Amino acid sequence: MTIWKLHNNGVLGPDDVVKPDERLTWGKTVGLGAQHVVAMFGATFVFPLLMGLNPQLAVMMSGIATLVFLIAVKNRVPSYLGSSASFVGVATAIYAQGGKPDAVTGAMFWCGLGLFIVGLIIHFMGSEIIHKALPPAVTGAVVMLIGFNLAPVVAKTYWPQDQWIALIVMILVICLSVGLRGFAGRIAIFISLIIGYLLSWLADIVLGPRTMVASDGAVSYAPRVDWSKVAEADWIGLPPVTDLANWKLGSPDNVVGFQLPDFNFAFALIALPVVIALIAENTGHVKAVAEMTGTNLDAYMGRAIGADGLTSMMATFVGAGPTTTYAENIGVMAATRVYSTAAYVVASIVAICFGFSPKFGAVISATPGGVLGGITVVLYGMIGLLGAKIWKENQIDFGNPLNLVPVAAGIIIGVGDVTLQFTDNFSLGGIALGTIVTIVMYHLAKAIAPKEMVESAEGAVLIVDAPGAYESGQIPAVGDMKHRR
C-alpha cells in the first residue's frame, strides 16, 4: 500500500497545492523536510534551555513525537511537534519552590495525561463539543494570538542581534517567495537562510564582529557566525543522564538529560491550568491546517489532541519537555503550499539524527540571530493572519459586540504578553492567558447577551469546505495564494 501518491508525476506547477496524502519526488521532499527542521529547530532547542532541560534530548523526542502523531492522525493532519513554550513559566515556578528538573517533567507529565483524556473524549463524543466551546470568532482569535504573540521573539531576541542582516534576509524571503518559480519558490525560506548564513560569515570577515550592549551599558563584541561549540561537539553521542544529586538552581555546571519524572501533587497543580490553553492551541492548529488544505479535519480533532497528550507523556517520562503542534511549521506550509506529511516524516528522521549527533545540532543552533530575525518576521506574521482568514471565510460580523469585545481583550493579552499574577510563584500570561480570556469571556458574554445578539453571532458556522470539494477542484485551499485575474 502506497502511503503517499506522487503529485502530478513529480512535476510541481506554479499554482499547484500538494495535499497531505501526496508527495513530490523524494529529493524535493527532503528539501522541504529540511525547511521544516529549520522552522522548528530554534524554538525546540531554546525552550528546553529556558526550562532547565536538555535541548539535544528535546530535539530527538520531537522527531519521535511527530512520527507518533502522524500515525495517530493517519497522515491527515500535517504537523510538527516541538517543545512547548507554554511551560516555561511552570518550570520557573517549580524551581522557585525548590523543585529539580525531574519535578518539572513530573508535573508536565500530568498535563500530557490531561490532554490525552480530553482527546479521547472529543474523539468518541464528536467535535461538536469543540464547535460549541470554540466557535469561529474564538478559533480565529486563538490562531491569531498564537502567531502574533511570537512578535516579541523577533523584536527583542532575533532582530536586534543584527538588524541589517535581518532586513536583508526578510527582503530575500519576500522576493524569493514571490519571484521564484517552481520548487525553488517553495523552499525560498531555506534558500534565504543559507544566503543569510553566508552573508553573516562575510560580514564577520569584512566588517568584523558585531557590537553588543548589555543592559548595564557594558559593550562586548561577538562574531555573527560562532562555530566554537560546533568544533567542541562530538559527531555521535546521546544526551547525558541528569545529575540530580549535584544539581543546583542557576548553576552553569548542571548536567541535565535523561531522567525519570518525580510526581509531586503540588507541582502538578501549578502545571495543570496550562492544559486549557493547549486544548485551544491544538484546536486552532488543526483548524488552521484545515483552512490551508481545504479539508474538513473535524473527525481527526480528538486524535490530534490525544496524540499531542500521548507524545507529551512520552517526552516528559524520559526527561524532555512536553510537545505541541508547531505554529512555525504552519508558516512554512502557508509559504510553500505543500502540505505533504512525507516532508514531516523526513523532518522527524532528521531531528532524531540530530538527537544522536551533537555536532549537527550545534551547526543548526549556530544560525545567526539576524538571519532568524529576517525569516521569523515573515513566518510569524503569516501564522497570525491565518486567524484573520478563518474570520473572513466564516463571515464573522465584528459589528456584533459578542464577537468583538471578548475577542479584542484576548488578542491584546496574547499579543501584548500580559501576565496575571496569582501567587508569588505562579502566573499565567501570553498565549495561555489570552486563550483563556478569549474562551471564558466569550461564553460569559454569550450567557448575558440578548437573544437576537447571540443568534446573529451564531449565524456563522465554522467553514472548512465541504468534504470532497477540495478534491474535485471546486474550492481552492486557503493556503493557495495564487493571483486571481
SULVEN-V167086 format. One record per helix or strand of 2 or more residues. SS is the DSSP state (@ for helix, = for strand). FROM is the first residue (numbers start at 0). LEN is the number of residues. If there is no record, write none. Layout:
SS/FROM/LEN + SS/FROM/LEN
//
This chain:
=/4/2 + @/6/4 + =/21/2 + @/25/25 + @/54/18 + =/80/3 + @/84/12 + @/100/25 + @/127/6 + @/135/13 + @/150/11 + @/162/17 + @/182/4 + @/187/20 + =/209/4 + =/218/4 + @/227/5 + @/243/3 + @/264/8 + @/273/20 + @/297/21 + =/322/3 + @/326/10 + @/340/15 + @/357/8 + @/368/25 + @/400/16 + =/418/3 + =/426/3 + @/429/19 + @/450/7 + @/468/4
//
